[in-house]
């Protein structure tokens, strides 16, 4: 199949970028989107031109690295990662527009590669368990209901790709942060520090320059792992609890 690609090219974060058009004449419908760019890059290198920079690692839908905006959607028209998107999704002769994530907190490093270290800093701000939980207990020793285990697992499937931020008109990171808050807050080991953790992660999220949530649900619709906005409601409850608790402590415990 033949494809026309309009790709965002940008040398570095300090230079202005622009779209450049390329023709890919021998794309197989069974190629992944990244393999199609590999073919184009091989051609560009042969011609002595600079290849297109893009992020990738596992190519199995696990690592969340392959962030790019395809035809107006994060990761393209299907609710999956770019590495799991195949060329058969597109029509022969189609023009496909490819851009990097657009968000102040994700500056473009080069072409389609953005700096997503803001997500790492949010997780570092509170996303781990500090308390001594002893040795590794047997799996069945701490009873956890199936519903709670499933909800925690669903939250933990977030791969931190940033599609939620890219999909949101406010560039809000609340779906990502709420998934990370939830995966710990739901399980017994993470409950000791749950409120403090939510408070610190939300503070870091704001400091990184992400926008606020205005409930458009675009994040849930585009998330390749189907993370639910119910996690945002949980994070808001955790955060509110943290605020009330710290107000209570600072006012001498009387709560007046
Ligand atoms: S390259 Fe790892 S999720 Fe796509």
Boltz pocket constraint, residues with backbone or C-beta under 6 A from the ligand:
constraints:
  - pocket:
      binder: B
      contacts: [[A, 55], [A, 56], [A, 57], [A, 58], [A, 59], [A, 60], [A, 61], [A, 62], [A, 63], [A, 64], [A, 65], [A, 66], [A, 81], [A, 82], [A, 83], [A, 84]]
      max_distance: 6.0
